[in-house]
């Protein structure tokens, strides 16, 4: 079993910054991708950013240029530095992990952390 625990959410003013962190523990092996999704009230869950174990990152258009994702393979952690935050970034942010190999893969989600951008 694998557990993901997010931290770093909270309330921030527009234009401010937050750093989210996520640690994976348990039977973690062959990590392929870690990432962040978010879900705002009344909206579908959407990808924010993801990064491979090799360091290749992809960002949603809304995050490009403002958010930075980073992975630490030795610690099985992923972080999301969020700058120039906007009210529309308000959402619950979920950490994700895909691991596995040879055609067998597993996906895990964290419980989520609330990010609120408001003055």
C-alpha positions as a printed NumPy array, in Angstrom:
array([[  0.   ,   0.   ,   0.   ],
       [  1.107,   3.541,  -0.776],
       [  0.105,   6.725,   1.011],
       [  0.416,  10.27 ,  -0.28 ],
       [  0.341,  13.195,   2.124],
       [  0.098,  16.766,   0.89 ],
       [  1.063,  19.861,   2.85 ],
       [  1.449,  23.58 ,   2.274],
       [ -2.057,  24.664,   1.361],
       [ -3.724,  27.673,   2.892],
       [ -5.045,  31.17 ,   2.351],
       [ -3.03 ,  33.664,   0.324],
       [ -3.721,  37.029,  -1.226],
       [ -3.803,  37.506,  -5.003],
       [ -0.279,  37.863,  -6.316],
       [  1.134,  35.829,  -3.46 ],
       [  2.93 ,  32.49 ,  -3.394],
       [  2.458,  29.064,  -1.888],
       [  4.529,  25.926,  -2.002],
       [  2.786,  22.561,  -1.921],
       [  4.641,  19.409,  -0.972],
       [  3.691,  15.777,  -1.234],
       [  5.44 ,  12.772,   0.263],
       [  4.815,   9.203,  -0.821],
       [  5.364,   6.421,   1.681],
       [  4.806,   2.703,   1.915],
       [  5.584,   0.221,  -0.817],
       [  6.823,   2.771,  -3.349],
       [  8.787,   1.447,  -6.31 ],
       [  9.425,   2.234,  -9.979],
       [  7.979,   5.733,  -9.82 ],
       [  7.129,   6.977, -13.306],
       [  5.232,  10.211, -12.809],
       [  4.189,  12.437,  -9.943],
       [  1.879,  15.36 , -10.356],
       [ -0.737,  17.76 ,  -9.113],
       [ -4.4  ,  18.043, -10.04 ],
       [ -6.934,  20.482,  -8.699],
       [-10.673,  20.725,  -8.396],
       [-12.543,  23.956,  -7.873],
       [-16.136,  24.017,  -6.604],
       [-18.542,  23.065,  -9.356],
       [-15.767,  22.202, -11.788],
       [-14.11 ,  19.048, -13.012],
       [-10.78 ,  17.933, -11.673],
       [ -7.973,  19.133, -13.926],
       [ -4.272,  18.53 , -14.337],
       [ -2.065,  21.345, -13.062],
       [  1.398,  19.903, -13.621],
       [  3.166,  16.579, -13.747],
       [  6.781,  15.459, -13.837],
       [  8.491,  12.21 , -14.744],
       [ 11.143,  10.579, -12.624],
       [ 13.571,  11.749, -15.287],
       [ 12.59 ,  15.369, -14.672],
       [ 10.424,  16.086, -17.711],
       [  7.639,  18.428, -16.676],
       [  4.323,  19.354, -18.273],
       [  2.072,  22.208, -17.225],
       [ -1.491,  23.217, -17.865],
       [ -1.727,  26.452, -19.814],
       [ -3.1  ,  28.14 , -16.701],
       [ -0.002,  27.139, -14.708],
       [  2.688,  27.729, -17.321],
       [  5.079,  30.47 , -16.266],
       [  3.654,  30.791, -12.749],
       [  4.01 ,  27.319, -11.238],
       [  7.09 ,  25.118, -10.957],
       [  6.985,  21.399, -10.236],
       [  9.946,  19.474,  -8.889],
       [ 10.554,  15.849,  -7.939],
       [ 12.976,  14.294,  -5.47 ],
       [ 13.369,  10.672,  -6.48 ],
       [ 15.446,   9.767,  -3.441],
       [ 12.722,  10.947,  -1.063],
       [  9.686,  10.138,  -3.24 ],
       [  8.443,  13.687,  -2.936],
       [  7.02 ,  16.21 ,  -5.348],
       [  6.566,  19.923,  -4.824],
       [  4.641,  22.658,  -6.568],
       [  5.836,  26.227,  -6.214],
       [  2.956,  28.525,  -7.07 ],
       [  3.664,  32.195,  -7.713],
       [  1.514,  35.094,  -8.893],
       [ -1.551,  33.333,  -7.564],
       [ -4.976,  34.361,  -8.811],
       [ -8.437,  33.892,  -7.288],
       [ -9.181,  31.363, -10.027],
       [ -6.404,  29.17 ,  -8.613],
       [ -8.624,  28.508,  -5.607],
       [ -9.234,  24.775,  -5.435],
       [ -8.426,  21.574,  -3.63 ],
       [ -5.054,  20.382,  -4.887],
       [ -4.356,  16.651,  -5.139],
       [ -1.   ,  14.941,  -5.38 ],
       [ -0.771,  11.944,  -7.7  ],
       [  1.694,   9.142,  -8.204],
       [  1.999,   6.614, -11.007],
       [  4.389,   3.731, -10.462],
       [  5.039,   0.357, -11.976],
       [  6.7  ,  -1.389, -14.871],
       [  6.378,  -4.178, -17.43 ],
       [  2.757,  -3.385, -18.194],
       [  1.57 ,  -3.265, -14.572],
       [  0.962,   0.201, -13.223],
       [ -0.619,   1.675, -10.135],
       [ -2.11 ,   5.122,  -9.56 ],
       [ -2.449,   6.777,  -6.178],
       [ -4.023,  10.013,  -5.01 ],
       [ -3.544,  12.069,  -1.897],
       [ -6.514,  13.32 ,   0.151],
       [ -6.048,  16.89 ,  -1.105],
       [ -5.081,  20.24 ,   0.363],
       [ -7.128,  23.421,   0.115],
       [ -5.66 ,  26.482,  -1.596],
       [ -7.654,  29.679,  -1.304],
       [ -6.594,  32.862,  -3.093],
       [ -8.546,  35.809,  -1.785],
       [ -8.095,  39.316,  -0.486]])
